[in-house]
């Protein structure tokens, strides 16, 4: 499965055109603990998507989620409802320790097949939709965490729809165990005068693939993204950000800063 593929490929020898995950195991449901502020509606629907959209990770991940028929967690803020920042929507995802690492290059899976070992544990995945109707506002915090030495594979796709004049601040904290591969995929569609602020913190994990795409369809819609990352020597992060502008007088700011040992080799940040 391809992930974070650039819309306009660059020189192949740079190895920045995207990532690929081989021998992906079956997808099983990952459910968060929810702290729900008053005024936000939440429902779970099997196989139902309010709106299809482009996401940073790319269409192959989306197709895999659809095929897995996972439930979709839909969070909606009604028109005109403004939720105070202190009353944030909080989604906490506890990632289980599967006891076995997933290798994106498929080497572990091939080794298991040769030795007739049991197949790898299924990965844990979730779909979330954040829908803010016209003139509403919300702060949402999504936390992906596990025990420090946990191993496994997990991923979450978040799809955002902002109505006219809606404002969303989204904070996502990625802190899986040292043997974890984690996929964080985000897409957003912004209507007229909508404002989206995204804060991404990548604090741990062995392989982290993070993609973000915003479609600025409405006039004067704005998006601001701040990315910070740190990692151990074994960590490899693939971070891909884009903003597509079709509305008039739209704006976008994307800033990233971080460090891993030998960071030029281990982290591949891309934005366009």
C-alpha positions as a Markdown table, in Angstrom:
| # | Residue | x | y | z |
|---|---|---|---|---|
| 1 | Unk | 0.0 | 0.0 | 0.0 |
| 2 | Unk | 1.4 | 3.4 | -1.0 |
| 3 | Unk | 1.1 | 6.2 | 1.5 |
| 4 | Unk | 2.1 | 9.9 | 1.3 |
| 5 | Unk | 2.6 | 9.8 | -2.4 |
| 6 | Unk | 3.5 | 13.2 | -3.8 |
| 7 | Unk | 1.1 | 14.7 | -6.3 |
| 8 | Unk | 4.1 | 15.8 | -8.4 |
| 9 | Unk | 7.0 | 13.4 | -8.1 |
| 10 | Unk | 10.5 | 14.7 | -7.8 |
| 11 | Unk | 13.8 | 12.9 | -8.6 |
| 12 | Unk | 13.6 | 9.2 | -7.6 |
| 13 | Unk | 17.1 | 9.2 | -6.1 |
| 14 | Unk | 15.9 | 11.7 | -3.4 |
| 15 | Unk | 13.6 | 8.9 | -2.1 |
| 16 | Unk | 11.0 | 11.5 | -1.2 |
| 17 | Unk | 8.1 | 10.6 | -3.5 |
| 18 | Unk | 6.2 | 8.6 | -0.9 |
| 19 | Unk | 6.2 | 5.6 | 1.3 |
| 20 | Unk | 5.1 | 2.0 | 0.8 |
| 21 | Unk | 3.9 | -0.6 | 3.3 |
| 22 | Unk | 4.0 | -4.2 | 2.2 |
| 23 | Unk | 2.1 | -7.2 | 3.5 |
| 24 | Unk | -0.4 | -5.2 | 5.5 |
| 25 | Unk | -2.2 | -7.5 | 7.9 |
| 26 | Unk | -6.0 | -7.5 | 8.4 |
| 27 | Unk | -7.6 | -4.3 | 9.8 |
| 28 | Unk | -9.4 | -4.5 | 13.1 |
| 29 | Unk | -11.3 | -1.8 | 15.0 |
| 30 | Unk | -9.6 | 0.7 | 17.2 |
| 31 | Unk | -12.0 | 2.6 | 19.5 |
| 32 | Unk | -11.1 | 5.7 | 21.5 |
| 33 | Unk | -12.2 | 6.8 | 25.0 |
| 34 | Unk | -14.3 | 10.0 | 24.4 |
| 35 | Unk | -14.6 | 13.1 | 26.6 |
| 36 | Unk | -17.6 | 14.8 | 25.0 |
| 37 | Unk | -18.4 | 18.5 | 25.6 |
| 38 | Unk | -22.0 | 19.7 | 25.7 |
| 39 | Unk | -23.2 | 20.7 | 22.3 |
| 40 | Unk | -21.3 | 18.0 | 20.2 |
| 41 | Unk | -23.2 | 15.1 | 18.7 |
| 42 | Unk | -21.5 | 11.8 | 18.3 |
| 43 | Unk | -22.6 | 8.7 | 16.4 |
| 44 | Unk | -21.0 | 5.5 | 15.1 |
| 45 | Unk | -22.0 | 4.3 | 11.6 |
| 46 | Unk | -20.8 | 1.2 | 9.9 |
| 47 | Unk | -19.4 | 1.9 | 6.5 |
| 48 | Unk | -21.0 | 5.3 | 6.2 |
| 49 | Unk | -19.0 | 8.4 | 5.2 |
| 50 | Unk | -20.5 | 11.9 | 5.3 |
| 51 | Unk | -18.2 | 13.1 | 2.7 |
| 52 | Unk | -15.4 | 11.7 | 0.6 |
| 53 | Unk | -12.3 | 13.9 | 0.3 |
| 54 | Unk | -8.6 | 13.9 | -0.5 |
| 55 | Unk | -6.4 | 13.0 | 2.5 |
| 56 | Unk | -2.6 | 13.5 | 2.9 |
| 57 | Unk | -1.9 | 9.7 | 3.0 |
| 58 | Unk | -3.6 | 9.0 | -0.3 |
| 59 | Unk | -6.4 | 7.0 | -1.7 |
| 60 | Unk | -5.0 | 3.6 | -1.2 |
| 61 | Unk | -5.3 | 3.9 | 2.6 |
| 62 | Unk | -8.9 | 5.1 | 2.2 |
| 63 | Unk | -9.8 | 2.2 | 0.0 |
| 64 | Unk | -8.3 | -0.3 | 2.5 |
| 65 | Unk | -10.4 | 1.3 | 5.3 |
| 66 | Unk | -13.6 | 1.0 | 3.2 |
| 67 | Unk | -12.8 | -2.6 | 2.4 |
| 68 | Unk | -12.4 | -3.4 | 6.1 |
| 69 | Unk | -15.9 | -2.0 | 6.8 |
| 70 | Unk | -14.8 | -0.4 | 10.1 |
| 71 | Unk | -17.3 | 1.8 | 12.0 |
| 72 | Unk | -16.9 | 5.5 | 11.4 |
| 73 | Unk | -17.0 | 7.8 | 14.5 |
| 74 | Unk | -18.8 | 11.0 | 13.4 |
| 75 | Unk | -18.6 | 14.1 | 15.6 |
| 76 | Unk | -20.8 | 17.0 | 14.6 |
| 77 | Unk | -21.0 | 20.6 | 15.9 |
| 78 | Unk | -24.4 | 22.1 | 15.0 |
| 79 | Unk | -24.6 | 25.5 | 13.2 |
| 80 | Unk | -23.9 | 28.4 | 15.5 |
| 81 | Unk | -22.7 | 26.3 | 18.4 |
| 82 | Unk | -19.4 | 27.6 | 19.7 |
| 83 | Unk | -17.6 | 25.3 | 22.1 |
| 84 | Unk | -15.2 | 26.9 | 24.5 |
| 85 | Unk | -11.6 | 25.9 | 24.2 |
| 86 | Unk | -11.5 | 24.6 | 27.8 |
| 87 | Unk | -14.3 | 22.2 | 26.8 |
| 88 | Unk | -12.4 | 20.4 | 24.1 |
| 89 | Unk | -13.5 | 17.2 | 22.5 |
| 90 | Unk | -11.0 | 14.6 | 23.5 |
| 91 | Unk | -10.4 | 11.3 | 21.8 |
| 92 | Unk | -7.8 | 9.1 | 23.5 |
| 93 | Unk | -6.6 | 6.0 | 21.5 |
| 94 | Unk | -4.8 | 3.4 | 23.6 |
| 95 | Unk | -2.7 | 1.3 | 21.3 |
| 96 | Unk | -2.3 | -2.3 | 22.4 |
| 97 | Unk | 1.0 | -4.1 | 22.6 |
| 98 | Unk | 0.8 | -6.9 | 19.9 |
| 99 | Unk | 4.1 | -8.4 | 20.9 |
| 100 | Unk | 5.4 | -8.3 | 17.3 |
| 101 | Unk | 6.7 | -5.5 | 15.2 |
| 102 | Unk | 5.3 | -4.7 | 11.7 |
| 103 | Unk | 8.0 | -4.1 | 9.1 |
| 104 | Unk | 6.8 | -1.8 | 6.3 |
| 105 | Unk | 9.2 | -3.5 | 4.0 |
| 106 | Unk | 7.6 | -6.9 | 4.6 |
| 107 | Unk | 10.7 | -8.6 | 5.9 |
| 108 | Unk | 9.2 | -9.8 | 9.2 |
| 109 | Unk | 6.1 | -11.2 | 7.4 |
| 110 | Unk | 8.4 | -13.1 | 4.9 |
| 111 | Unk | 10.5 | -14.5 | 7.7 |
| 112 | Unk | 7.4 | -15.8 | 9.5 |
| 113 | Unk | 6.1 | -17.4 | 6.3 |
| 114 | Unk | 9.4 | -19.3 | 5.9 |
| 115 | Unk | 9.4 | -20.6 | 9.5 |
| 116 | Unk | 5.7 | -21.5 | 9.4 |
| 117 | Unk | 5.0 | -19.2 | 12.4 |
| 118 | Unk | 1.6 | -17.9 | 13.1 |
| 119 | Unk | 0.6 | -14.8 | 10.9 |
| 120 | Unk | 1.1 | -11.4 | 12.3 |
| 121 | Unk | -1.5 | -9.9 | 14.6 |
| 122 | Unk | -4.1 | -7.7 | 12.8 |
| 123 | Unk | -3.5 | -4.0 | 12.8 |
| 124 | Unk | -5.8 | -1.6 | 14.7 |
| 125 | Unk | -7.4 | 1.1 | 12.7 |
| 126 | Unk | -10.1 | 3.8 | 13.1 |
| 127 | Unk | -12.0 | 6.4 | 11.0 |
| 128 | Unk | -13.1 | 9.7 | 12.5 |
| 129 | Unk | -15.1 | 12.5 | 10.9 |
| 130 | Unk | -15.2 | 16.0 | 12.4 |
| 131 | Unk | -18.0 | 18.0 | 10.9 |
| 132 | Unk | -18.5 | 21.7 | 11.9 |
| 133 | Unk | -21.6 | 23.3 | 10.5 |
| 134 | Unk | -21.7 | 27.0 | 9.7 |
| 135 | Unk | -20.5 | 29.5 | 12.3 |
| 136 | Unk | -19.6 | 26.8 | 14.8 |
| 137 | Unk | -16.3 | 26.3 | 16.6 |
| 138 | Unk | -14.4 | 23.5 | 18.4 |
| 139 | Unk | -11.1 | 22.4 | 19.8 |
| 140 | Unk | -10.4 | 18.7 | 19.3 |
| 141 | Unk | -7.6 | 16.8 | 20.9 |
| 142 | Unk | -6.7 | 13.3 | 19.6 |
| 143 | Unk | -4.1 | 11.3 | 21.5 |
| 144 | Unk | -2.5 | 8.2 | 20.1 |
| 145 | Unk | -0.4 | 6.4 | 22.8 |
| 146 | Unk | 0.8 | 3.0 | 24.0 |
| 147 | Unk | 3.3 | 1.6 | 26.6 |
| 148 | Unk | 6.8 | 2.8 | 25.9 |
| 149 | Unk | 8.1 | -0.6 | 24.6 |
| 150 | Unk | 4.9 | -1.7 | 22.8 |
| 151 | Unk | 5.0 | -3.2 | 19.3 |
| 152 | Unk | 2.3 | -3.3 | 16.7 |
| 153 | Unk | 0.6 | -1.5 | 13.8 |
| 154 | Unk | -2.2 | 1.0 | 14.0 |
| 155 | Unk | -3.6 | 4.0 | 12.1 |
| 156 | Unk | -6.3 | 6.6 | 12.2 |
| 157 | Unk | -7.9 | 8.6 | 9.3 |
| 158 | Unk | -9.5 | 11.9 | 10.3 |
| 159 | Unk | -11.7 | 13.7 | 7.8 |
| 160 | Unk | -12.7 | 17.3 | 8.5 |
| 161 | Unk | -15.6 | 19.3 | 7.0 |
| 162 | Unk | -15.8 | 23.0 | 7.9 |
| 163 | Unk | -18.9 | 24.9 | 7.0 |
| 164 | Unk | -19.1 | 28.6 | 6.3 |
| 165 | Unk | -17.4 | 30.6 | 9.0 |
| 166 | Unk | -16.6 | 27.5 | 11.1 |
| 167 | Unk | -13.4 | 27.4 | 13.2 |
| 168 | Unk | -11.6 | 24.2 | 14.3 |
| 169 | Unk | -8.4 | 23.8 | 16.3 |
| 170 | Unk | -7.1 | 20.2 | 16.0 |
| 171 | Unk | -4.3 | 18.9 | 18.2 |
| 172 | Unk | -3.0 | 15.4 | 17.4 |
| 173 | Unk | -0.4 | 13.8 | 19.6 |
| 174 | Unk | 1.4 | 10.7 | 18.3 |
| 175 | Unk | 3.3 | 8.8 | 20.9 |
| 176 | Unk | 3.3 | 5.0 | 20.2 |
| 177 | Unk | 5.8 | 2.5 | 21.6 |
| 178 | Unk | 9.4 | 2.1 | 20.3 |
| 179 | Unk | 8.3 | -1.0 | 18.2 |
| 180 | Unk | 5.2 | 0.6 | 16.6 |
| 181 | Unk | 4.3 | 1.6 | 13.1 |
| 182 | Unk | 1.6 | 4.3 | 13.1 |
| 183 | Unk | -0.3 | 5.9 | 10.3 |
| 184 | Unk | -1.9 | 9.3 | 10.9 |
| 185 | Unk | -3.9 | 10.5 | 7.9 |
| 186 | Unk | -5.9 | 13.8 | 7.8 |
| 187 | Unk | -8.0 | 15.5 | 5.1 |
| 188 | Unk | -10.0 | 18.7 | 5.3 |
| 189 | Unk | -12.5 | 20.7 | 3.2 |
| 190 | Unk | -12.9 | 24.3 | 4.2 |
| 191 | Unk | -15.9 | 26.5 | 3.1 |
| 192 | Unk | -16.1 | 30.2 | 2.9 |
| 193 | Unk | -14.4 | 32.1 | 5.8 |
| 194 | Unk | -13.6 | 28.8 | 7.6 |
| 195 | Unk | -10.5 | 28.7 | 9.7 |
| 196 | Unk | -8.5 | 25.5 | 10.5 |
| 197 | Unk | -5.6 | 25.3 | 12.8 |
| 198 | Unk | -3.7 | 22.0 | 13.2 |
| 199 | Unk | -1.0 | 21.2 | 15.8 |
| 200 | Unk | 0.9 | 17.9 | 15.2 |
| 201 | Unk | 3.3 | 16.5 | 17.7 |
| 202 | Unk | 5.2 | 13.3 | 16.9 |
| 203 | Unk | 7.0 | 12.2 | 20.0 |
| 204 | Unk | 7.8 | 8.5 | 19.6 |
| 205 | Unk | 7.3 | 5.4 | 17.5 |
| 206 | Unk | 9.5 | 3.3 | 15.2 |
| 207 | Unk | 7.8 | 4.1 | 11.8 |
| 208 | Unk | 5.4 | 7.0 | 11.7 |
| 209 | Unk | 3.6 | 8.0 | 8.5 |
| 210 | Unk | 1.7 | 11.2 | 8.7 |
| 211 | Unk | -0.2 | 12.9 | 5.9 |
| 212 | Unk | -2.3 | 16.1 | 5.7 |
| 213 | Unk | -4.3 | 17.6 | 2.9 |
| 214 | Unk | -6.6 | 20.6 | 3.0 |
| 215 | Unk | -8.9 | 21.7 | 0.2 |
| 216 | Unk | -9.5 | 25.5 | 0.5 |
| 217 | Unk | -12.6 | 25.6 | -1.5 |
| 218 | Unk | -14.3 | 28.6 | 0.1 |
| 219 | Unk | -13.3 | 32.2 | -0.4 |
| 220 | Unk | -11.1 | 33.6 | 2.4 |
| 221 | Unk | -10.7 | 30.2 | 4.1 |
| 222 | Unk | -7.5 | 29.8 | 6.1 |
| 223 | Unk | -5.4 | 27.0 | 7.3 |
| 224 | Unk | -2.3 | 27.0 | 9.7 |
| 225 | Unk | -0.3 | 23.9 | 10.5 |
| 226 | Unk | 2.5 | 23.6 | 13.1 |
| 227 | Unk | 4.4 | 20.3 | 13.2 |
| 228 | Unk | 6.9 | 19.3 | 15.9 |
| 229 | Unk | 8.7 | 16.0 | 16.1 |
| 230 | Unk | 11.4 | 14.2 | 18.1 |
| 231 | Unk | 12.6 | 10.6 | 17.9 |
| 232 | Unk | 15.1 | 8.0 | 19.0 |
| 233 | Unk | 17.9 | 6.8 | 16.8 |
| 234 | Unk | 15.8 | 3.9 | 15.4 |
| 235 | Unk | 12.9 | 6.2 | 14.4 |
| 236 | Unk | 11.9 | 6.9 | 10.9 |
| 237 | Unk | 9.2 | 9.5 | 10.2 |
| 238 | Unk | 7.5 | 10.3 | 6.9 |
| 239 | Unk | 5.6 | 13.6 | 7.0 |
| 240 | Unk | 3.7 | 14.9 | 4.0 |
| 241 | Unk | 1.6 | 18.1 | 4.0 |
| 242 | Unk | -0.3 | 19.9 | 1.2 |
| 243 | Unk | -2.9 | 22.6 | 0.8 |
| 244 | Unk | -5.0 | 22.9 | -2.4 |
| 245 | Unk | -6.5 | 26.3 | -3.1 |
| 246 | Unk | -9.5 | 26.8 | -5.4 |
| 247 | Unk | -11.3 | 29.6 | -3.5 |
| 248 | Unk | -10.4 | 33.2 | -3.7 |
| 249 | Unk | -8.1 | 35.0 | -1.2 |
| 250 | Unk | -7.4 | 31.8 | 0.7 |
| 251 | Unk | -4.4 | 31.4 | 2.9 |
| 252 | Unk | -2.1 | 28.6 | 4.3 |
| 253 | Unk | 0.9 | 28.4 | 6.6 |
| 254 | Unk | 2.7 | 25.2 | 7.2 |
| 255 | Unk | 5.6 | 25.1 | 9.7 |
| 256 | Unk | 7.6 | 22.1 | 10.8 |
| 257 | Unk | 10.5 | 21.7 | 13.2 |
| 258 | Unk | 12.1 | 18.7 | 15.0 |
| 259 | Unk | 15.0 | 16.4 | 15.5 |
| 260 | Unk | 16.0 | 12.8 | 15.4 |
| 261 | Unk | 19.5 | 11.5 | 15.6 |
| 262 | Unk | 20.9 | 11.4 | 12.0 |
| 263 | Unk | 17.7 | 13.3 | 11.1 |
| 264 | Unk | 18.6 | 13.8 | 7.5 |
| 265 | Unk | 18.4 | 10.0 | 7.0 |
| 266 | Unk | 15.6 | 9.2 | 9.5 |
| 267 | Unk | 13.0 | 11.8 | 8.9 |
| 268 | Unk | 11.5 | 12.8 | 5.5 |
| 269 | Unk | 9.3 | 15.9 | 5.9 |
| 270 | Unk | 7.6 | 17.1 | 2.8 |
| 271 | Unk | 5.2 | 20.0 | 2.2 |
| 272 | Unk | 3.8 | 21.5 | -1.0 |
